[in-house]
C-alpha cells in the first residue's frame, strides 16, 4: 500500500508522529503530518495490551496504549508495506516482554555523533529499546570530562553532543544507558595515577602494580571512581540504568597474586576468605552509590558466585546482571543467578558479540546463525534456561566490542550490524518477514 502520504496526529501523539516521519522518510516513504483526516491515523488507547493496525477504505489506523508503542507498531507497518503483505484487515502486534538493546564500545574506538545517530535510527526501526554507551576502556575515554580532563582521549564526544544524542534517541523512544566499567578496565584513566593501581606479584615474583585494576582498598582511589560516576550521572540524568561493569577486575583464579586483597579479607571475613570478598564489597558499595544517584545499576556476571570459591559475602540483590559468557568453567552458570532471584540481560557472546577484527577467537555474528540456532531462552555456552525463569530475563543485547578499532570504519560497523539487529528483532518479536524485505531496507538506509 504505497499510497500512505499523510499522517494524522493529535497533540498527544505528535512526538510519535515526528519520529515515524523521520524513520519512514529514511526508508523511502516520506510522510506529511496533518491535523486533518490523513492516510495514516494515530490513536492512543490505554486499554490495549497489544498494538493494532486497522486497514479499511484505503486508510490505516494505528492504536496502542502509549506513544512508544504507536511508534513501534508504525515500524511493523512499514515492514508489512515493504513485504507487499498489507491487506484490508485488522492486525494485532504483540509487544515482547523482554527488551532489545545494543551495547557500543566507544571507549576503544571513537564513534562520531552522526554515526551514533545512524545506529539509533537502525535500532528504532527494529523496535529496540536501549543503546548502552561503553565510554571508558583500558585504551580510551571518549566523553568530555570536566573534573579530570587528562583522562579524555584525543577524540571524544562533547557533553553538548551527548545531550543532543539523548534528545535524538528520546525522539525515537529509545533510552541511552551510560556504561563506565570499574574497578577493572581502568588502565587509560589510571596512567597518570599509578599510585591508585592495585599491588600485584608479577611472573618473576616481584611486587608491582596491575595497571588495569583499581586499588579498591585505597579510599582516595574509590572516591575518584565514584566522582566519575557522579559527573556522568548528572549528564545522563534522564536514564533509568547505569552499567558499572565489574568484569575482569583481576584473574579471579589467581587471587594469590594480589596479597593486599587476601590480607584484608582474612582480617575482615576470616582466615579462609580468598580475597574475592574485597572485590564484592567494593562492587556492592558502588551499587549503593549508584542508587543514591537515581539509577538502577547493572553489572557483568563473570566475577560472582564462582563455582570453585566459597564467598563470605555475595553480590547485592539490588542490581541487574548482564550475563555474557561462561568461557571459564569456574564462572557461575546462568541458573545460579536465576535461582537467587536476579534479573538478567542475555548478552550471549556466542551469537551477539561483534568484536572488531574478530579478536579473542570471536567471529562476526550472522543473520543466518541467529535465525537458525538462537532462541530467547538460550544463553552463553549453550545454556538453555527453564521457561519458568523467562520473566527474570529483562533484555537481549547485541554487543559491539572495538578490540581492534582500525579493523572497521564506523560506517562499516553500522552496515554490518544491520542484519544482526534484524535477526534479533525477528526472533524476539516473533515475526517472520523474509530476509529480502530487509535487503530492500538496507539499500535505502545506506544509499
C-alpha positions in Angstrom: 0.0 0.0 0.0 2.2 2.7 -1.3 -0.4 5.5 -1.1 0.2 6.4 2.5 1.4 10.0 2.2 -0.1 11.9 5.2 -0.2 11.1 8.9 -3.0 12.4 11.2 -1.8 13.3 14.7 -3.3 14.9 17.7 -1.1 16.8 20.2 -0.8 13.7 22.4 0.7 11.6 19.6 2.9 14.3 18.0 6.2 13.0 19.3 5.4 9.6 17.8 4.3 11.2 14.6 7.5 13.1 14.2 9.6 10.0 14.9 7.6 8.0 12.4 8.1 10.6 9.7 11.8 10.7 10.3 12.2 6.9 10.0 9.8 6.4 7.2 11.5 9.1 5.1 14.8 7.4 5.7 13.3 4.2 4.5 12.0 5.8 1.3 8.4 6.5 2.4 8.1 10.3 3.2 5.0 11.4 5.1 3.5 14.8 5.9 1.9 15.4 9.3 -1.7 16.9 9.3 -4.4 17.6 11.8 -7.0 16.7 9.2 -8.0 13.3 8.0 -4.9 11.6 6.5 -3.9 8.2 5.1 -2.4 7.1 8.5 -4.0 7.9 11.8 -2.6 7.5 15.3 -4.8 6.8 18.3 -3.9 6.3 22.0 -6.0 3.6 23.7 -4.9 2.9 27.3 -7.0 -0.3 27.4 -4.9 -2.1 24.8 -2.2 -4.7 25.8 -1.1 -5.0 22.2 -0.9 -2.8 19.2 -3.5 -2.7 16.5 -3.3 -1.9 12.8 -6.7 -1.4 11.2 -6.8 -1.2 7.4 -10.1 -0.1 5.8 -11.2 2.1 2.8 -7.6 2.9 1.8 -6.8 4.3 5.3 -4.7 2.9 8.1 -5.2 3.4 11.8 -2.6 2.5 14.5 -3.8 2.1 18.0 -1.7 1.4 21.1 -1.5 2.3 24.8 1.5 4.7 24.6 3.3 6.8 22.1 6.3 4.4 22.2 4.1 1.5 21.2 2.4 3.6 18.5 5.9 4.3 17.1 6.9 0.7 17.2 3.7 -0.5 15.5 4.4 2.0 12.8 7.8 0.3 12.2 6.0 -3.0 11.9 3.5 -1.4 9.5 6.4 -0.2 7.3 7.8 -3.7 7.1 4.3 -5.1 6.1 4.2 -2.5 3.3 7.7 -3.4 2.1 6.7 -7.1 2.1 3.7 -6.3 0.0 1.5 -8.1 2.6 -0.7 -5.3 3.9 -4.3 -6.2 3.4 -7.6 -4.6 4.3 -7.9 -6.3 7.7 -7.0 -6.0 11.4 -3.5 -6.8 12.6 -2.6 -7.4 16.2 1.0 -6.5 17.1 2.3 -8.2 20.2 4.9 -6.4 22.3 7.6 -8.8 23.6 8.1 -9.0 27.4 11.9 -8.6 27.1 13.6 -5.5 25.8 16.1 -5.3 23.0 19.4 -3.5 23.5 22.7 -2.6 21.7 26.0 -2.0 23.6 28.6 0.0 21.7 32.2 0.1 22.9 33.0 3.8 22.2 35.9 3.6 24.7 38.4 1.8 22.4 37.1 3.4 19.2 35.8 6.9 18.5 32.3 6.9 17.0 31.0 10.3 15.8 27.7 11.8 16.8 26.4 11.2 13.2 27.3 7.5 13.3 25.7 7.1 16.7 22.5 8.8 15.4 22.5 6.4 12.4 22.8 3.4 14.8 19.9 4.8 16.9 17.8 5.1 13.7 18.5 1.4 12.9 17.7 0.3 16.4 14.4 2.3 16.4 13.5 0.7 13.0 13.9 -2.7 14.5 12.0 -1.7 17.7 14.9 -1.8 20.1 14.6 -0.1 23.5 18.1 0.9 24.6 21.6 1.7 23.5 24.4 1.3 26.0 27.4 3.5 25.6 30.6 1.9 27.0 32.6 5.1 27.1 35.7 4.0 29.1 38.2 1.2 28.5 41.8 0.3 29.0 42.5 2.0 25.7 40.5 5.2 25.9 37.9 7.5 27.5 35.5 9.1 25.0 33.2 11.6 26.7 34.3 15.1 27.8 35.2 15.1 31.5 35.2 18.4 33.4 36.7 17.1 36.6 39.6 15.3 35.1 40.3 16.5 31.5 43.5 14.5 31.4 41.6 11.2 31.2 40.0 12.1 27.9 41.2 10.6 24.6 42.3 12.8 21.8 39.0 12.1 20.0 35.9 12.3 22.2 32.3 13.3 22.3 31.5 16.6 24.0 28.8 16.8 26.6 26.8 19.0 24.3 26.9 16.2 21.7 25.8 13.7 24.3 22.9 15.9 25.3 21.9 16.1 21.6 22.2 12.4 21.3 20.0 11.8 24.3 17.3 14.1 22.8 17.6 12.4 19.4 17.2 8.9 21.0 14.2 10.1 23.0 12.5 11.3 19.8 12.7 7.6 18.7 11.6 6.3 22.1 15.0 4.9 22.9 16.9 5.2 26.2 20.7 5.6 26.5 22.4 3.5 29.2 25.7 5.0 30.4 28.5 2.4 30.9 31.6 3.2 32.9 33.5 0.0 33.9 35.2 -0.3 37.2 37.2 -1.4 39.2 38.9 -3.1 36.3 39.4 -1.9 32.7 40.9 1.3 34.0 44.4 1.4 32.5 43.7 4.6 30.5 42.4 6.7 33.3 45.0 5.4 35.8 48.0 6.0 33.6 48.7 9.3 35.4 47.6 7.9 38.8 49.6 4.7 39.2 49.6 5.1 42.9 46.0 4.1 42.8 46.7 0.8 40.9 46.3 -2.5 42.7 49.5 -4.1 44.0 50.3 -7.5 42.5 53.1 -10.1 42.3 54.4 -10.4 38.7 55.5 -13.6 37.0 59.0 -13.2 38.4 57.7 -12.9 42.0 58.2 -9.2 42.3 55.7 -6.8 43.9 54.5 -4.4 41.2 51.2 -2.8 40.1 48.3 -4.1 38.0 47.9 -1.1 35.7 44.4 -2.0 34.7 42.9 -2.5 38.2 42.0 0.0 40.9 43.4 -0.4 44.4 40.0 -0.8 45.9 41.5 -0.7 49.4 42.6 2.9 48.9 39.7 5.3 49.9 41.1 8.0 47.6 41.1 5.7 44.6 37.5 4.6 45.4 36.4 8.2 45.8 38.0 9.1 42.4 36.0 6.4 40.6 32.7 7.4 42.4 33.2 11.0 41.5 33.3 10.0 37.8 30.0 8.1 38.2 28.6 11.3 39.8 29.7 13.5 36.9 28.1 11.2 34.3 25.1 10.6 36.4 24.4 14.3 36.0 24.9 14.1 32.3 22.6 11.1 31.8 20.1 12.2 34.3 17.1 11.1 32.2 18.3 7.4 32.1 17.0 4.8 34.4 20.1 2.5 34.4 23.8 2.8 34.8 26.1 -0.1 33.8 29.0 -0.2 36.3 30.9 -3.1 34.7 32.7 -5.1 37.4 34.0 -7.7 34.9 37.6 -8.9 34.6 38.8 -6.9 37.6 41.8 -9.4 38.0 42.2 -13.0 37.0 39.7 -14.4 39.6 41.5 -17.7 39.8 44.9 -16.0 40.6 43.9 -14.0 43.7 47.1 -15.2 45.4 48.9 -12.7 43.2 47.1 -9.8 45.0 48.4 -10.1 48.6 46.6 -7.0 49.9 43.2 -8.4 48.9 43.9 -11.7 50.8 45.3 -9.9 53.8 42.3 -7.6 54.2 39.8 -10.3 53.5 41.4 -12.6 56.1 41.2 -9.8 58.7 37.6 -8.8 58.0 36.0 -12.1 56.8 38.1 -14.8 58.4 41.2 -16.7 57.7 39.6 -18.9 55.0 38.5 -15.9 52.9 40.0 -15.9 49.5 40.2 -12.1 48.7 37.2 -12.2 46.3 35.2 -10.7 49.2 37.1 -7.4 48.9 36.0 -7.1 45.2 32.4 -8.0 46.0 32.4 -5.5 48.9 33.6 -2.7 46.6 31.0 -3.6 43.9 28.2 -3.6 46.5 29.3 -0.2 47.7 29.3 1.1 44.2 25.8 -0.4 43.6 24.6 1.5 46.7 26.3 4.7 45.5 24.7 4.4 42.0 21.3 4.1 43.7 21.9 7.4 45.5 22.4 9.0 42.1 19.0 7.9 41.0 19.9 4.9 38.8 19.4 1.2 38.8 22.9 -0.5 38.5 23.9 -3.3 36.0 27.0 -5.5 36.4 28.7 -8.2 34.3 28.5 -11.8 35.5 32.0 -13.3 35.5 33.3 -12.4 38.9 30.5 -13.6 41.2 29.3 -16.9 42.6 32.3 -18.7 41.0 31.9 -22.4 41.5 35.5 -23.0 42.8 35.2 -20.5 45.6 33.2 -20.0 48.8 32.3 -16.4 49.1 31.9 -14.9 52.5 29.7 -12.1 51.1 27.6 -12.1 47.9 26.7 -9.7 45.2 23.9 -7.3 46.2 20.5 -8.3 45.1 19.8 -4.7 44.2 21.2 -4.9 40.7 20.7 -6.4 37.2 23.2 -9.0 35.9 24.5 -8.8 32.3 25.3 -12.5 31.6 27.7 -12.5 28.7 29.8 -15.7 29.0 30.8 -18.9 30.7 34.1 -19.4 28.7 35.7 -20.3 32.1 34.2 -23.4 33.7 34.5 -21.7 37.1 32.1 -18.9 36.1 28.7 -19.3 37.6 26.0 -20.9 35.3 23.1 -18.7 34.4 20.7 -20.6 36.6 22.8 -19.7 39.7 21.6 -16.1 39.2 18.1 -17.0 38.2 17.7 -19.3 41.2 18.8 -16.5 43.5 16.2 -14.1 42.0 18.4 -11.8 39.9 17.0 -10.0 36.9 19.4 -10.7 34.0 20.2 -9.5 30.5 21.2 -12.0 27.8 24.4 -10.8 26.2 25.1 -14.3 24.7 28.6 -14.0 23.4 28.3 -17.0 21.1 25.6 -15.2 19.0 25.6 -11.5 19.8 29.3 -10.4 20.2 30.5 -8.4 17.3 34.2 -8.0 18.0 36.2 -5.8 15.6 39.0 -7.7 13.9 37.4 -11.0 15.2 39.7 -10.6 18.1 39.9 -13.1 21.0 38.7 -16.0 18.8 35.4 -14.4 18.1 33.9 -14.5 14.6 31.4 -11.9 13.3 27.8 -12.9 14.0 25.4 -13.5 11.1 21.7 -13.2 10.4 21.6 -16.8 9.4 23.2 -18.1 12.6 20.9 -16.1 14.8 17.8 -17.1 12.8 18.7 -20.8 12.7 20.3 -21.6 16.0 19.4 -19.0 18.7 16.2 -18.6 20.7 15.3 -16.3 23.6 15.9 -19.0 26.3 19.5 -19.7 25.1 22.4 -18.1 27.0 26.2 -18.3 26.5 27.8 -21.7 26.2 24.6 -23.2 25.0 22.9 -22.8 28.4 19.2 -23.2 28.0 17.1 -21.8 30.8 13.9 -23.3 32.1 11.0 -21.2 30.7 9.8 -20.7 34.2 12.6 -18.2 34.6 11.7 -16.2 31.5 10.2 -13.4 33.4 13.6 -12.7 35.0 15.2 -12.0 31.6 14.9 -8.3 31.2 16.5 -7.9 27.7 18.6 -9.4 25.0 21.6 -7.4 23.9 23.9 -7.3 21.0 27.5 -6.0 21.8 29.9 -4.2 19.6 33.4 -4.5 21.0 36.1 -2.4 19.4 39.1 -4.6 20.3 40.9 -3.8 17.0 39.4 -0.4 16.3 41.0 0.1 12.9 39.6 -3.2 11.6 36.3 -1.5 10.6 35.2 2.1 9.9 32.3 3.4 11.9 30.2 3.2 8.7 31.2 -0.4 8.2 30.2 -1.3 11.7 26.7 0.1 11.3 26.3 -1.7 7.9 27.5 -5.0 9.4 25.1 -5.0 12.4 22.0 -4.1 10.3 21.2 -7.8 9.7 22.1 -8.9 13.2 19.6 -6.4 14.6 17.0 -7.7 12.0 17.5 -11.2 13.2 17.3 -10.3 16.9 14.1 -8.4 16.2 12.6 -11.3 14.3 13.3 -13.9 17.0 12.3 -11.7 20.0 9.2 -10.2 18.4 8.2 -13.5 16.7 7.9 -12.0 13.2 8.8 -13.8 10.0 9.5 -11.3 7.3 11.7 -12.8 4.6 15.3 -11.6 4.5 14.6 -10.0 1.1 12.4 -7.3 2.9 15.4 -6.3 4.9 17.6 -6.3 1.8 15.4 -3.5 0.4 15.6 -1.5 3.6 19.3 -2.0 3.8 19.7 -0.4 0.3 17.5 2.5 1.3 19.1 3.0 4.7 22.7 3.1 3.4 22.1 4.7 0.0 
